[in-house]
């Protein structure tokens, strides 16, 4: 995925519509939350098994919501000049420290509960 290319496309899309005025960090974070909630809604009443094997209509909706989430996140990062790739790499490094394999393998416990 070429994040810079996508950022440029999203920036151009917003600019062509004079939407930069609405693309504040506050508004973009709220929109991101709404889109994430729309993804959650698709799975809301499914069983774990049903959620693993969505039907075609659900799969289409899932792909659409995932795209919305990704686009809002990328736009948010662009507006705040966050290097998304670097932020992910830094977070992965932090998570490796928080969740060492020998304590976390096969466990769903949060990092502050692993030693208990």
Secondary structure, DSSP 8 states (H G I E B T S, - for coil): --HHHHHHHHHHHHHHTT-GGG--HHHHHHHHHHHHHHHHHHHTT--HHHHHS--HHHHHHHHHHHHHHHHHHHHHHHHTT--HHHHHHHHHHHHHHHT-HHHHTT----GGGTT-
